[in-house]
Amino acid sequence: MVLALTLTACTANDPLAKQAAAGDGKNYIAGDGSVSEYAPEARGESVELTAELYDGTVVDSADWQGRVTVLNFWYAACPPCRLEAPDLQALYEKYKDDGVMFYGVNVRDPEATAAAFERNFGVTYPSIDDRDGGVLFSMTQYVPPQAVPTTLVLDKQGRIAARIIGLAEKSTLDALISDAAAGSP
């Protein structure tokens, strides 16, 4: 019950979040919320990417080896991105001391817009500036370009262990992260 009140407080005055909750699809094509888990033998090669955070820091997927990594594709005006932001932050807080890494992959916004979103929703994990589409298009096998938000969970070998297209439900993402951390399919 407390969680529901917290989410209501975070989104009560957010018209885009209200629109997503209404589910009418007005001016937005939402993902279907499908969840895919991939068995270890079906995960394929490790993700290989190099990208830049808004602060100029370069991130390289090679540095993620041995750690579970969550990639969340988002942008500020995306209604479900606004709804899931508090849950993603809560999961980041839950898992950060266990070495799980979280990165947002912002597909549209300049730094000031992304920073305002992060301040407004209390997001403290870093985001990749992907306005050029380099990360998104390198991941099209798993992330349909128009399906934002999409959340990927990479296993400790850097392979895609799970994917959520659309709004990432907190309990579902929590279980996917936990499975990947435990080495489960």
C-alpha positions as CSV (number, residue, x, y, z in Angstrom):
1,M,0.0,0.0,0.0
2,V,2.8,2.4,0.8
3,L,4.4,1.7,-2.6
4,A,1.1,2.7,-4.4
5,L,1.0,5.9,-2.4
6,T,4.6,6.7,-3.3
7,L,3.9,6.2,-7.0
8,T,0.8,8.3,-6.9
9,A,2.7,11.1,-5.2
10,C,5.5,10.9,-7.9
11,T,3.0,11.0,-10.8
12,A,0.0,12.9,-9.4
13,N,0.8,16.1,-11.3
14,D,2.4,14.5,-14.4
15,P,0.1,14.7,-17.3
16,L,2.2,12.3,-19.4
17,A,2.2,9.7,-16.7
18,K,-1.6,10.1,-16.3
19,Q,-1.9,9.5,-20.0
20,A,0.1,6.3,-19.8
21,A,-2.0,5.1,-16.9
22,A,-5.1,5.8,-18.8
23,G,-3.9,3.4,-21.5
24,D,-5.6,5.3,-24.3
25,G,-2.5,5.5,-26.5
26,K,-3.1,9.1,-27.3
27,N,0.0,10.4,-29.2
28,Y,2.0,7.4,-28.1
29,I,2.4,3.9,-29.3
30,A,3.3,1.8,-26.2
31,G,5.1,-1.5,-26.1
32,D,3.0,-4.5,-25.2
33,G,4.8,-5.2,-21.9
34,S,6.1,-8.5,-23.1
35,V,8.8,-10.2,-21.1
36,S,11.3,-12.5,-22.7
37,E,13.9,-14.6,-20.8
38,Y,16.7,-16.3,-22.7
39,A,18.2,-19.6,-21.5
40,P,22.0,-19.4,-21.1
41,E,22.5,-21.6,-24.2
42,A,20.3,-19.2,-26.2
43,R,21.9,-15.9,-25.2
44,G,24.4,-15.6,-28.0
45,E,27.4,-13.3,-27.9
46,S,28.1,-10.6,-25.3
47,V,26.9,-7.1,-26.0
48,E,29.7,-5.0,-27.4
49,L,29.2,-1.2,-27.2
50,T,31.1,1.9,-26.4
51,A,29.0,5.0,-25.6
52,E,29.3,8.4,-23.9
53,L,27.4,9.5,-20.8
54,Y,26.0,13.0,-20.7
55,D,28.9,14.1,-18.5
56,G,31.4,12.9,-21.2
57,T,32.4,9.7,-19.4
58,V,32.9,6.9,-21.9
59,V,31.4,3.5,-21.0
60,D,32.5,0.3,-22.5
61,S,30.5,-3.0,-22.2
62,A,33.8,-4.8,-21.7
63,D,33.9,-3.2,-18.3
64,W,30.6,-4.9,-17.4
65,Q,32.0,-8.4,-17.5
66,G,31.4,-10.3,-14.3
67,R,28.5,-8.0,-13.3
68,V,24.8,-8.0,-14.1
69,T,23.9,-4.9,-16.1
70,V,20.5,-3.3,-16.7
71,L,20.0,-1.1,-19.7
72,N,16.8,1.0,-19.8
73,F,16.0,2.8,-23.1
74,W,14.0,5.9,-22.4
75,Y,13.3,9.6,-23.1
76,A,11.7,12.4,-21.0
77,A,8.4,12.7,-22.8
78,C,7.7,9.0,-22.8
79,P,4.7,8.4,-20.5
80,P,5.6,4.8,-19.4
81,C,9.2,6.0,-18.9
82,R,7.8,8.4,-16.3
83,L,5.8,5.7,-14.6
84,E,8.7,3.2,-14.4
85,A,11.4,5.7,-13.3
86,P,10.7,5.5,-9.5
87,D,10.7,1.6,-9.7
88,L,14.0,1.6,-11.7
89,Q,15.6,3.9,-9.2
90,A,14.4,1.7,-6.3
91,L,15.8,-1.4,-7.9
92,Y,19.1,0.4,-8.6
93,E,19.2,1.3,-4.9
94,K,18.4,-2.3,-3.9
95,Y,21.1,-3.9,-6.1
96,K,23.9,-1.3,-6.4
97,D,25.8,-2.7,-3.4
98,D,25.7,-6.1,-5.0
99,G,27.5,-4.8,-8.1
100,V,24.6,-4.6,-10.4
101,M,25.0,-1.8,-12.9
102,F,22.2,0.4,-14.3
103,Y,22.4,2.6,-17.3
104,G,19.7,4.7,-18.9
105,V,20.0,4.9,-22.7
106,N,18.3,8.2,-23.6
107,V,17.3,8.1,-27.2
108,R,16.1,11.7,-27.8
109,D,16.9,14.3,-25.2
110,P,19.6,16.9,-24.9
111,E,21.5,17.0,-21.6
112,A,19.3,19.7,-20.0
113,T,16.1,17.8,-20.7
114,A,17.5,14.5,-19.5
115,A,18.9,16.1,-16.3
116,A,15.5,17.7,-15.6
117,F,13.8,14.3,-15.9
118,E,16.4,12.7,-13.6
119,R,16.0,15.4,-11.0
120,N,12.2,15.3,-11.2
121,F,12.1,11.5,-10.7
122,G,15.1,11.1,-8.5
123,V,17.1,9.0,-10.9
124,T,20.7,8.8,-9.8
125,Y,22.2,6.1,-12.1
126,P,23.9,7.4,-15.2
127,S,22.4,7.8,-18.7
128,I,24.0,7.3,-22.1
129,D,23.4,10.1,-24.6
130,D,22.1,8.2,-27.6
131,R,20.6,10.9,-29.6
132,D,22.6,9.6,-32.6
133,G,21.0,6.2,-32.2
134,G,24.3,4.3,-32.1
135,V,23.4,2.2,-29.1
136,L,19.8,1.7,-30.0
137,F,20.6,0.6,-33.5
138,S,23.4,-1.7,-32.4
139,M,20.8,-3.4,-30.2
140,T,17.9,-3.8,-32.7
141,Q,18.0,-7.5,-32.4
142,Y,16.6,-7.0,-28.9
143,V,15.3,-3.4,-28.9
144,P,12.8,-2.5,-31.6
145,P,13.6,1.1,-32.4
146,Q,10.1,2.4,-31.7
147,A,9.6,0.3,-28.6
148,V,10.6,2.8,-25.9
149,P,10.8,2.0,-23.1
150,T,12.6,-1.3,-23.4
151,T,14.7,-2.7,-20.5
152,L,17.4,-5.3,-21.0
153,V,19.1,-7.4,-18.3
154,L,22.6,-8.6,-19.2
155,D,24.1,-11.6,-17.4
156,K,27.6,-11.6,-15.9
157,Q,29.0,-12.5,-19.3
158,G,27.4,-9.5,-20.9
159,R,24.8,-11.5,-22.8
160,I,21.1,-10.6,-23.0
161,A,19.4,-12.6,-20.2
162,A,16.0,-10.9,-20.4
163,R,14.0,-8.1,-22.1
164,I,10.9,-6.1,-21.3
165,I,9.3,-4.2,-24.1
166,G,7.2,-1.5,-22.6
167,L,6.6,-0.6,-19.0
168,A,8.9,-2.5,-16.7
169,E,6.9,-3.8,-13.8
170,K,9.0,-3.5,-10.6
171,S,8.4,-7.1,-9.4
172,T,9.1,-8.6,-12.8
173,L,12.3,-6.7,-13.3
174,D,13.4,-7.5,-9.8
175,A,13.0,-11.2,-10.5
176,L,14.8,-10.9,-13.8
177,I,17.8,-9.2,-12.1
178,S,17.8,-11.7,-9.3
179,D,17.8,-14.6,-11.7
180,A,20.6,-13.1,-13.8
181,A,22.6,-12.4,-10.6
182,A,22.1,-16.0,-9.5
183,G,23.0,-17.4,-12.9
184,S,19.5,-18.7,-13.5
185,P,17.9,-18.7,-16.9
